[in-house]
Amino acid sequence: MECDETRKLSTKPRVVIVGAGMAGLSAARRLRSIKNADYELIVLEGSHRIGGRICTTEFAGERVELGATWIHGIEGSPLYEIAEQSGALKGDMPWECMDGFPACPIVKAEGGFVVDQAVVEPVVQFYKELICEAQNQQEIQLKESFTKAGYDTGARASNLGAFLKMRLNEFLSKQEKASANGSLAFDGNGASVNKANGLAHKVPSPAQSSEWNMRSLLEGVFSIQENSERTETAADSLYDLDLPSFGEYWEFPGKHITIAKGFSSVIYSLSSVLPPGTIQYGKIVEAIHWTDSHNCCGPPVHLHCQDGSIFEADHVIITVSLGVLKAGLAASKGAILNSHLNNLCKTQNVQASTNVESLKDPIQRNGTHMALFQPPLPQSKVEAINRLGFGIVDKVFTLMEPTQGAFHKHMQFIYKNNFDQEKTAIPSWMRKTFSLYPIHSKSRILLAWFAGKEALQMEAFSDDKIASAIESTVSEFDCQKTVHSGYGSIREECKRLAIKNGDDMDNANGIRVSKTSHSNGYHPRCSIKHSKWGTDPLFLGSYSYIAAGSSGVDMDVLAEPVPGDLDNENSEQNIPALQLLFAGEATHRYHYSTTHGAYFSGVREAERLLAYYGWLT
């Protein structure tokens, strides 16, 4: 302990934070809040902006979020407090979801007919009750439930997808029995909806011509809820979500709101307390060398950046995404990265301009996989990183003029399960995009969500191809809307058409607008903007989830410092404590996947250091 104690008493500790997102900046802010703390602080940011997976931008004169969007409950949320104190809750332009969640949707089945709300509402209520059941039941109760239903209580009983499938089958079986008597038994665990009874044998004639029946419609409405769950959890499949741990996640009470001046305004507020030069941009860390030996009289950690610069530190707070951690593990990094690239390359019609090679940095250079941590992390942490889930969620904003009425409607889509790709214009990667809705009640901008492999496929396409897919989808559902991206090779043609028709180019927001002739004489203005979190090498995805076979304990393990400050074995060997500290949403057992979870994790690690040096009272 002598060398470690000597360094604590005689030198100013050097702290490096990797990442200027929510976790990194909340850690830096907390460190700065203690006036008697004497340390050197640097924040290394790989990109040329702060915020990480928070990215506010403007589109068609409105404020939108490419990443984090919602404050999940305002009562007790530190982010709400920061936004309120900084004046960010009052905007100077329209912003995404400024009037709350989108209005009650119009549900349409493929072929273009509207599904009666008497069919939709009971299924939606039933799904909500299932989620509450999954969140509240303990593992033993869940296994008993599966056994009673005749299901294997092994692997199938451990994930949310299997649980929902079991309950849906029970629900559908009950409806089929009731329909034989001329009624529907919509009693989803006590919620009776008798007004649906008259639809037991009556489906609108367009549905009959499209080979729909009542069971397929009920399954379709249920699938909308499941695909929505995928975007909320980032899981490619609900079978990937651990069921016993599902109830550990919780949100703050109170309203869920978006921020008028954008989520990035919270980031700017956090960074405002840092002295100029604290954040260094363009510093992609590709190797972190720490010590597990007694040679501790110099700085124990060296960070090697892609640009050749090297930073020495006594303590490093690592806030990179779980996706980057997974890719950076020495043992499994190659397989993960190759799988990621292979999925991308298998996407149909990948554009020649897609820079797949760029994904290899900072993880792979000159054909050789490099370990992010040298020596490797403890095996328990490596196993936790491998078990936890990390998925992709993307948003596609589409600027379109409404063709019917004054404003866009909130649309939800039921797709056919059995389809011939050669006979449908809807591409397979669009068929889990469950909705298209205006970002507020009077907006011309529509928003669609993508998750999992469909999101990764979408990211590989050009804006023109994405726009074409959206156009094909809304056309198949008879929404009578047309969209073109207005990007790429047709940029000048759009400009020419805009000028010819008296339109202005929105240069400030980078939106190209066009007027395209249609048989009905209508000329919609159109463009798109979307995120690409899955193929961004600084993130490799969006947010974490507790995967089947994992548990909240793995997030606790991920949050443990290396070496720990109370590790007797390391103390006896004179190994410097708290060299590597881990923060980020994936390290918070109860608030994972959220911005406030990231915030809390950064504060936690800052306070760990402050307490270690006796600066925290």
Secondary structure, 3 states (H helix, E strand, C coil): CHHHHHHHHHCCCEEEEECCEHHHHHHHHHHHCCCCCCCEEEEEECCCCCECCCCEEEECCEEEECCCCCECCCCCCHHHHHHHHCCCCCCCCCECCCCCCCCCCEEEECCCEECCHHHHHHHHHHHHHHHHHHHHCCHHHHHHHHHHCCCCCCHHHHEHHHHHHHHHHHHHHHHHHHHCCCCCCCCHHHCCCHHHHHHCCCCCHHHHHCCCCHHHHHHHHHHHHHHHHHHHHCCCCHHHEECCCHHHCCCCCCCCECCCCCCHHHHHHHHCCCCCCCEEECCCEEEEECCCCCCCCCCCEEEEECCCCEEEECEEEECCCHHHHHHHCCCCHHHHHHHHHHHHHHCCCCCCCCCHHHHHCCCEECCEECCCEECCCCHHHHHHHHHCEEECEEEEEEEECCCCCCCCCCEEEECCCCCCHHHCCCCHHHCCCCEEEECCCCCCEEEEEEEHHHHHHHHHCCHHHHHHHHHHHHHHCCCCCCCCCCCHHHHHHHHHHHHHCCCCCEHHHCECCCCCCCCCCCCCCEEEEECCCCCCCCCCCCEEECECCCCHHHHHHHHCCECCCCCHHHHHCCCCCCCEEECCHHHCCCCCCCHHHHHHHHHHHHHHHHHHCCCCC
